[in-house]
Amino acid sequence: MPFADELVRLLHAAGLRTVLISGSPYEIVRRAAAELGIDEAHGMRAEFRRGRCTGALTTTPALPGGKRAALRTATRGGPVHRRSSFAIGNSPSDAEVFEQVGLALAFEPDPVLRGWAMDRDWITADRRDVLAVCQDLIATHPVLGATSRGADAGAASTKIVFNTVKLEETCP
């Protein structure tokens, strides 16, 4: 997405940690994360034994429970700090993360996620307004906004979980 670089810069400028969680293959997710300046990436992984793929999957973020498990890994098994966490995503599997964080933004959600967003008061945005929406959220949120101003002693624990949106568009 053309706005991804600027969005990640905005999040980092606010002092927020970013994590990329996607159902896409880990090799693609890792590459996209590196290109965006995101240090931590979680994606689908295949099992290998003696250098050969067994056909089994060891991590499956796109399947039920997969993004919740990736989030648990990202937080080293600790709790997600609801007051200081934010997630953005575009698929029903992202709801697992949205339910764990304080702020959730459904980006160009499919009909299922849009319905859940309406029922749960999750914010929605599209490619035309996602940067402005995120800037406003960071600026006005009592904890996230404090992080960008460095005024909150608890700011170091702030977590951002950034779910990928249509990773295949970033690959040639």
N, C-alpha and C positions, 0 to 999 in steps of 0.2 A: 504494500500500500504506500502511496507516495507520501503520506503524512507520518509514517512509522518512525523515521529518523528524528523528526522534530518532536514527536510525542515522547520518545525515549529521552531526548535531551531535556524536555520539560520536566519529566519525572526525576531525572538525575539532578537537575538544577534545584529541585525542591528538596534534595537530600534523601530521596526515596530509593530503596533497593528494588531492583526489577528482576523478575524471574519469568522466563518464557516456558509455558506449558502448552503442549500441542499433541494431538493425536497422530500427527505426521511422524514419519520415521526420524529417529533421533539424529541421524547424520544430517538431515536437512534442517531440523530444528536447531541443532548446534551451530550450523553454518549461518543461519539467519540471525541467531542470537549474537554470534561474533560480529557479524556485519553491523548490527544495531548497537553494539557496545554493551550487551547484556551478558553478565558473567555466568549465570546459571540457566541451564536449559534442561527440559524434561520432555522426552518424546517416546514413541513406540520403539521397543528394542526386541530384537530376535535373540533367541538362545543359540549359542555356539558351543560345541564340544569338539575338542581336538581339531579346531580350525574349520569345522563344518557346521552349517546351520541345521538345527534339528527340526525346524518347522514350527517350534513352539515360540511363544512370545513371553518375555520376562516382564515387560511393562507395557501397559495398554491404556494410555490416557483417554482415548476416545471411547472406551467401553465403560459401562457402569462401574463406578468406584475408582476408576483410573485417575481422574484428575484430583479426586480427594486424596488418593495415595501419593500422587506427585506433590501435592501441597504439604502433606505430612512430611515427606522427604525434605522439601524446601525449608521447612521450619524446624528441621532436625528432630521431629517428633513432638515438638513443643506446641503450645496453643497458638492460634492466630490471634493477634491483638486486634479485636474488632474495631476499637476506636481509631486505630491507626493503620488500617489496611484498605486496599482498593483493588478491584479486579475489573478487567475489561475482557470481553469475549463475545463470540457470535454464534455459538451453537448450544443446543440443549445440554451437552455434556459440561459446559461451563457453569451451569447452575449449581453443580457440586461445589465449585469454588465460591460462587456468589453467595451461597448460603453460609459460608464460613467467614466472610469479610464484612467490614462495616459499610463500605460503599461498593456498589456494583453498577457497572455500565454495560448494557447490552448493545453491542455495535452491530448495526444493520442486522438485527436478529431475524432468524427464520420465524415462521408463524408460531411454532411451538414456544420458542424462547420469548417472543413478543408477548404472547399470552401470559406466560409466567411473570414477565417483567411488569405487566400491567397489574397482575394480582398481588405482586410483592413490592410494588413501588420502587422497582429498580429503574434507574435512569436509562434512557435510550438515546442513541446518537447515530449519525451517519457520517460518511466521509466528508461532507461539507461542513459539519459543525463539531466533529469530535475534538479537535484541538481546543476550540473555544470552550466547550463543555468541560474538558479536563482542566483547563486553566482556571475556570470559574470554581470548579470543585476544590482544587488545591488552594486557591486564594481565600475561599470562604469557609472551608471546613475548620472547625476549632482546633483539631489536632494536626491535620495535614498542612493547613495554612501556617500553623506555628512552626512546623518543621522547616518550611522554606524561609522563615524569618529567624530560625535558630533560637526561638524564645522558649521552647519547651524542653525541659530536662529529659523527658521521656522520649524525645524524638528519635533517639538512636535505635529504638526498637521498632520504628515504623517499617512496615512491610508493604510492598506493592507486588501484586501478582498480575503479570501482563500475559494474557492468553493470546496466542497468535490468531490472526485473521487471514484466512486463505493463504497459507504459506506457499502453496504451489505457484502463486503469482510472483513470488520473489525468485523463482528458479528459471533459468533459461530453457 
